[in-house]
Amino acid sequence: MRDRLGGRQGLAAASQYDVVIIGSGPGGYVAAIRAGQLGLKTALIEKDDKFGGTCLHWGCVPTKALLFAAEVYDYFKNAREYGIACEKCAVNWAAVQERKRKIVTKLAKGVEFLLKKNKVETIQGYGRLGGPGRVSVKEAKGEVREVRAGKIVLATGSEARMLPGLEADSKAVLTNKEVLELKQIPQSMVIVGAGAVGVEFASLFHRFGAKVSLLEMLPRLVPLEDEEMSAELEKSFRKQGIAVHTQAKVESTARTGKGVRVAFKSLEGKPHVLEAETLLVAVGRAPNTADIGLEKTRVKLERGFVKVDPFMQTDEPGVYAIGDIVAGSPLLAHVGEMEGIVAVTHAAGKPAEPINYRQAPNCTYSEPEISSVGLTERQAREAGHEVKVGRFPFAANSKASILGAREGLVKIVSDERYGEILGVHMIGPRVTEMIAEAVVAIRLEATAEDLAHAIHPHPTLTESVLEAAHAAADWPIHV
């Protein structure tokens, strides 16, 4: 019998592998590809009938496809600003969804091709640890069989958390999965949680015409970002017409005949009630570690997340963990990918470089976009640095004016004594594309002077990074 990629699926003849990876999200499938490149006999186990995990099918890719459609629609609605007359502009939601599905399908097939190219054997079924060097696989028909491996990599990912007493459905109460399959654009939406997921969907559905209310229990939006970026985003959201409620404690939720009712209290304890057609719950994600066979191992957990060493090894010999299940690791696809590479490189006995998580970029694809890497200004001061900050507003950038996107700024946090760049924070147009330069600068321990002497092309948005470096080096030019 053969699997979908054409490899043998009968394990009686070939059940011993150098490495077995459980879960085919970005961390898992990248780990499998790299393991194959390193010459390891590799098997990838996936419980679903498609590869790519949450990121490809329910997260990064489909949400950004919808966000791009919203951006295009926004340009058409405001075409007169650019000297273009565009009458009767309308959204064909079914066509938007179909384009999203085509993109996801194409990329999923690309993952299958790469796995096959790198001689990775794929097994469809639910994998869990079955003892030292063993993984049991429960197939869709209920049959259970065993796979043996020298090394095992856990890459089982995470699931959206839900508010107590609520269950998601396909219409009124939604998580990141259900919201992507809505048959029509809702007229109104309450979003609980203002992290990356919450603010992205707030931007998305607001631009498509929904009345959006955003609730966050903490004092500010995107609470993991620099405080200045949070303030800029809240100012922009309020200007756009998105209702923002911070320090809002949800008291109760109920379905109604027309949708949902959400009761919450403000910081002062004043009660409020919001009614909407839909409720999106975006209060974080929980690691999928409850039923993967950890109970009889030495693997240590921290609030459900797996503790690992710098090479992604758990306390159970021969078992690694990567991605969303790792304690202290940001739940980001690109981080999971690098963790997968570190894990299988170490498993192969090759020199592996541990990850410096301070060099991992964060990207939020709201409108305006946010990106960052390194320490926030507050974190830098708390770490004992004498801080020098350089800022440059997009309002003074020529390309931003050309694009009609003049909100936001670039902020560089540097050490005043040595000039080393400690963190870079951006909010504005296309900043999720611009942050890679800052990642390289911080990795190479560059100073603000180094960046200020790096010639940037004109006119571009990336000149704002140059100008912020000028400011951090005490010789601002265009501001």
C-alpha positions in Angstrom: 0.0 0.0 0.0 1.3 3.5 -0.8 0.7 6.9 0.8 -0.4 10.1 -1.0 3.2 10.9 -1.9 3.9 7.5 -3.4 6.1 6.1 -0.6 5.6 2.7 1.0 3.1 2.9 3.9 3.4 -0.7 5.0 5.6 -0.4 8.0 6.2 -4.2 8.6 8.9 -4.0 5.9 10.4 -0.6 6.9 9.6 0.5 10.4 13.0 1.6 11.6 14.0 5.3 11.0 16.8 7.6 12.0 14.3 10.2 13.0 10.5 10.3 13.3 8.7 13.7 13.4 5.2 13.9 14.8 3.3 16.8 13.2 3.7 18.5 9.8 3.3 22.2 10.6 6.1 24.6 9.6 8.4 23.2 12.3 7.7 19.6 11.5 7.8 19.6 7.8 10.9 21.8 7.7 12.6 19.5 10.2 11.7 16.6 8.0 13.1 18.2 4.8 16.3 19.2 6.6 16.7 15.7 8.1 16.4 14.2 4.6 19.0 16.6 3.3 21.3 15.5 6.1 21.0 11.9 5.0 18.7 10.7 7.8 16.1 8.1 7.1 13.1 10.2 8.0 9.4 9.6 8.6 6.8 12.4 9.1 3.5 11.5 10.9 0.5 13.7 10.4 -3.0 13.2 11.9 -4.8 15.2 9.1 -5.0 14.4 5.5 -2.8 17.4 4.4 0.6 18.8 5.4 1.4 22.3 6.6 -0.4 22.5 9.9 -2.2 25.5 11.3 0.1 28.1 9.7 -0.6 27.0 6.2 -4.3 26.0 6.4 -5.7 28.0 9.3 -3.2 30.7 10.2 -0.4 32.6 8.5 -1.2 32.0 4.9 -5.0 32.2 4.6 -5.3 35.2 6.9 -2.7 37.1 5.0 -4.5 36.2 1.7 -7.7 37.7 3.1 -5.8 40.7 4.5 -4.3 41.4 1.1 -7.7 41.3 -0.5 -8.9 43.8 2.2 -6.0 46.0 1.3 -6.8 45.9 -2.4 -10.4 46.7 -1.6 -9.3 49.7 0.5 -7.3 51.1 -2.4 -10.3 50.8 -4.7 -12.6 52.5 -2.2 -10.1 55.4 -2.0 -9.1 55.4 -5.6 -10.0 59.1 -6.1 -7.1 60.0 -3.8 -4.8 58.6 -6.5 -6.6 60.3 -9.4 -8.5 57.2 -10.4 -12.3 57.0 -10.8 -13.7 53.6 -9.7 -17.4 53.3 -9.6 -19.5 50.5 -8.0 -16.6 48.9 -6.2 -17.9 45.8 -4.4 -16.5 42.7 -2.7 -17.2 39.2 -4.1 -16.7 37.3 -0.9 -17.0 33.9 -2.5 -14.3 34.8 -5.0 -12.0 36.2 -2.2 -12.4 32.9 -0.4 -11.8 30.8 -3.5 -8.5 32.7 -4.2 -7.5 32.0 -0.6 -8.2 28.3 -1.0 -6.2 28.1 -4.3 -3.2 29.7 -2.6 -3.3 27.3 0.3 -3.8 24.3 -2.0 -0.9 25.3 -4.2 1.4 25.8 -1.2 0.3 22.5 0.4 1.2 20.7 -2.8 4.5 22.4 -2.7 5.2 21.0 0.7 4.3 17.5 -0.5 6.7 17.9 -3.4 9.5 18.9 -1.1 9.0 16.0 1.2 9.0 13.6 -1.6 12.1 15.3 -3.2 14.0 14.8 0.1 12.9 11.2 0.5 10.8 11.8 3.6 8.3 8.9 4.2 4.9 10.2 5.3 2.4 8.4 7.5 -1.1 9.5 8.0 -2.4 8.9 11.6 -2.3 10.1 15.2 1.2 9.7 16.5 2.1 9.4 20.2 5.2 8.2 22.1 5.0 4.5 22.8 8.2 4.0 24.8 12.0 4.6 24.2 12.6 4.9 20.5 9.0 4.0 19.7 6.0 5.9 18.3 2.5 4.3 18.0 0.3 5.5 15.1 -3.4 5.3 15.2 -4.8 5.3 11.6 -8.1 6.8 10.5 -9.7 3.3 10.5 -8.6 2.7 14.1 -5.7 0.4 13.4 -2.6 1.0 15.6 0.9 0.2 14.5 4.4 1.0 15.7 7.2 3.0 14.2 10.8 2.8 15.6 13.3 5.6 15.5 16.7 6.6 16.8 15.5 10.1 17.5 11.9 11.5 17.8 10.9 15.1 17.3 7.6 16.3 18.8 6.0 19.0 16.6 2.4 18.7 17.6 1.5 22.5 17.5 -1.2 24.3 19.4 -5.0 25.0 19.3 -6.9 28.2 19.9 -8.0 28.7 23.5 -11.7 29.3 24.2 -13.5 31.4 26.8 -14.9 29.3 29.7 -18.4 27.9 28.9 -18.2 28.6 25.2 -17.9 26.3 22.2 -17.0 27.4 18.7 -19.5 27.0 15.9 -19.5 27.8 12.2 -21.6 31.0 12.5 -21.7 33.0 15.7 -18.8 32.0 18.0 -15.5 31.7 16.2 -11.8 30.9 16.5 -9.1 31.5 13.9 -10.4 28.3 12.1 -14.1 29.1 11.8 -13.6 32.8 11.0 -11.7 31.8 7.9 -14.7 29.8 6.5 -17.5 32.4 7.0 -20.0 32.2 4.1 -20.4 36.0 4.2 -18.9 39.1 5.7 -20.6 39.7 9.0 -22.2 43.1 9.6 -20.7 43.3 13.1 -18.1 41.5 15.2 -16.8 41.5 18.7 -13.2 40.4 19.1 -11.9 39.3 22.5 -8.1 39.5 22.6 -5.9 42.2 21.0 -2.8 40.2 20.3 -1.6 39.7 16.8 -4.6 37.5 15.8 -7.2 39.9 17.3 -5.9 43.1 15.7 -5.3 41.4 12.3 -8.9 40.2 12.1 -10.1 43.6 13.4 -8.3 45.3 10.5 -9.6 42.7 8.0 -13.3 42.8 8.8 -13.3 46.6 9.5 -12.0 47.2 6.0 -14.6 44.9 4.5 -17.3 46.9 6.2 -18.1 45.2 9.4 -18.6 47.1 12.7 -15.8 45.9 14.9 -15.4 46.1 18.6 -12.1 45.0 20.2 -11.8 43.9 23.8 -8.5 43.5 25.6 -8.1 42.7 29.3 -4.6 44.2 29.5 -3.9 48.0 29.4 -2.9 48.1 25.8 -3.2 46.5 22.4 -0.5 44.1 21.2 0.9 43.9 24.7 4.1 42.1 23.7 5.2 45.0 21.5 7.0 48.3 22.5 4.6 50.6 24.3 5.0 53.3 21.7 3.8 50.9 19.0 0.8 49.9 21.0 -0.2 53.6 21.5 0.2 54.2 17.7 -1.9 51.3 16.8 -4.7 52.2 19.2 -4.7 55.8 17.9 -4.9 54.5 14.3 -7.7 52.0 15.1 -9.8 54.7 16.8 -9.2 57.0 13.9 -10.4 54.3 11.5 -13.6 53.7 13.5 -12.7 50.5 15.3 -14.1 50.5 18.8 -11.2 49.8 21.3 -11.8 48.7 24.9 -8.7 48.0 26.9 -8.6 46.8 30.5 -11.9 45.2 29.7 -12.9 42.1 31.7 -15.4 39.8 30.0 -18.1 38.8 32.5 -20.4 36.7 30.3 -21.3 35.8 26.8 -24.5 34.5 25.4 -25.9 33.6 22.0 -28.9 35.5 20.9 -31.4 35.2 18.0 -29.3 37.6 15.9 -25.8 36.6 17.1 -24.0 37.1 20.4 -24.1 39.3 23.5 -20.9 40.1 25.4 -21.0 41.7 28.8 -17.8 43.2 30.2 -16.6 45.6 32.8 -14.2 48.5 32.3 -11.2 49.3 34.6 -13.5 51.4 36.8 -15.9 48.5 37.2 -18.6 50.0 35.0 -20.7 47.4 33.2 -21.0 47.4 29.4 -22.9 45.2 26.9 -22.1 44.7 23.2 -24.2 42.8 20.7 -22.9 41.6 17.4 -23.5 39.1 14.7 -20.3 37.3 15.5 -17.8 36.8 18.3 -14.2 36.0 17.6 -12.2 34.6 20.5 -8.5 35.4 20.1 -7.2 34.9 23.7 -4.1 32.8 22.8 -3.2 29.3 22.1 -2.8 26.1 24.1 -0.1 23.5 23.4 -1.1 20.1 22.0 0.7 18.0 24.6 -2.2 16.4 26.5 -2.3 13.1 24.5 1.0 12.5 22.9 2.4 9.9 25.4 4.4 12.2 27.7 3.1 10.7 31.0 5.6 7.8 31.1 8.6 9.8 30.0 11.0 12.2 31.7 9.7 15.1 29.6 9.1 18.1 31.9 6.2 20.5 31.3 5.7 24.1 32.3 2.0 25.1 32.1 1.5 22.4 29.4 4.5 23.5 27.4 7.6 21.2 26.9 10.9 22.3 28.5 13.9 21.8 26.3 17.7 22.6 26.2 19.3 24.9 23.7 19.4 22.1 21.1 15.6 21.4 21.5 16.3 18.2 23.5 13.8 17.2 26.2 14.8 15.4 29.4 13.8 12.2 27.7 16.8 10.7 25.9 16.4 10.9 22.1 13.2 13.0 22.2 13.2 16.6 20.9 10.4 19.2 20.9 9.9 22.2 18.6 7.4 24.8 17.7 4.3 25.9 19.6 4.7 23.3 22.3 8.1 24.6 23.5 8.2 26.5 26.8 9.4 30.0 26.5 9.4 30.0 22.7 7.3 32.5 20.8 4.4 30.9 18.9 5.7 31.9 15.5 6.0 29.7 12.4 9.4 31.1 11.4 10.7 30.3 14.9 9.3 26.8 14.7 11.1 26.2 11.4 14.5 27.2 12.8 13.9 25.1 15.9 13.2 22.2 13.6 16.5 22.8 11.8 18.4 23.0 15.1 16.8 19.8 16.4 17.5 17.5 13.4 21.0 19.0 12.9 21.8 18.0 16.5 20.1 14.7 16.0 22.3 14.0 13.0 25.4 14.6 15.1 26.3 17.8 13.2 27.3 21.2 14.7 24.1 23.0 15.6 23.7 26.7 16.6 21.2 27.3 19.4 18.5 30.0 18.7 18.9 33.4 20.2 15.2 34.2 20.7 15.9 37.9 21.1 16.8 37.8 17.4 13.5 36.4 16.4 11.2 39.0 14.6 7.6 39.6 15.4 5.2 40.6 12.7 1.6 41.7 12.9 -0.3 42.2 9.7 -2.8 44.7 10.9 -3.4 48.0 9.2 -1.0 49.6 10.0 1.4 46.7 10.2 3.7 46.2 13.2 7.1 44.5 13.3 9.9 44.3 15.9 13.0 42.5 16.9 15.1 42.6 20.1 14.4 44.6 23.3 11.7 47.1 23.7 12.7 50.4 25.2 11.4 49.4 28.6 13.1 46.0 28.5 16.4 47.7 27.6 16.2 50.1 30.5 15.2 47.3 32.9 18.2 45.3 31.7 20.5 48.1 32.9 21.3 49.8 29.5 21.8 53.5 29.1 19.4 53.8 26.2 19.6 56.0 23.2 16.5 56.1 21.0 16.2 57.2 17.3 12.9 57.7 15.7 11.7 58.6 12.2 8.0 59.1 11.2 6.7 57.7 7.9 5.0 61.1 7.5 8.4 62.4 6.5 9.2 59.5 4.1 8.7 60.2 0.4 7.6 56.6 -0.5 5.0 56.5 2.2 3.5 59.7 0.8 3.5 58.1 -2.7 1.6 55.1 -1.2 -0.8 57.3 0.7 0.3 55.5 3.9 1.9 58.1 6.1 1.0 56.7 9.6 3.6 55.3 12.0 7.3 55.3 12.6 10.5 53.4 12.9 12.2 53.3 16.3 15.7 52.1 17.0 16.7 51.3 20.6 20.4 51.4 21.1 23.0 51.3 23.9 24.2 54.9 24.4 27.7 54.0 25.5 28.6 51.5 22.7 25.9 52.3 20.1 24.9 48.6 19.7 21.4 48.2 18.4 19.3 46.5 21.1 15.9 46.6 19.4 14.0 47.9 16.4 10.3 48.6 16.4 8.2 49.6 13.4 4.5 50.5 12.8 3.4 51.6 9.3 3.3 50.5 5.7 5.1 47.2 4.7 7.1 47.1 7.9 6.7 43.3 8.1 9.0 43.2 5.0 11.4 45.8 6.4 12.2 44.1 9.7 14.6 41.5 8.2 17.3 44.2 7.9 17.0 44.9 11.6 17.3 41.1 12.4 20.6 40.9 10.5 21.9 44.1 12.1 21.2 42.8 15.6 22.6 39.4 14.8 25.8 41.0 13.6 25.9 43.3 16.7 25.8 46.3 14.5 25.7 49.8 15.9 23.5 52.7 15.0 26.5 54.3 13.3 27.0 51.1 11.2 23.4 51.3 10.0 23.6 55.1 9.5 26.5 54.6 7.0 24.7 51.8 5.1 23.4 53.5 1.9 19.7 52.8 1.4 17.9 53.3 -2.0 15.6 56.3 -2.6 12.7 56.6 -2.7 11.9 53.6 -0.4 10.2 52.9 2.8 13.4 51.3 4.1 15.0 54.8 4.1 13.0 55.3 7.4 15.3 52.7 9.0 18.3 54.7 7.8 16.8 57.9 9.1 16.0 56.4 12.5 19.7 55.2 12.7 20.8 58.8 11.9 18.6 60.0 14.8 20.1 57.3 17.1 23.6 58.4 16.1 22.7 62.1 16.8 22.7 63.3 13.2 19.1 63.3 12.0 18.7 64.6 8.4 15.1 64.7 7.3 13.3 65.4 10.5 
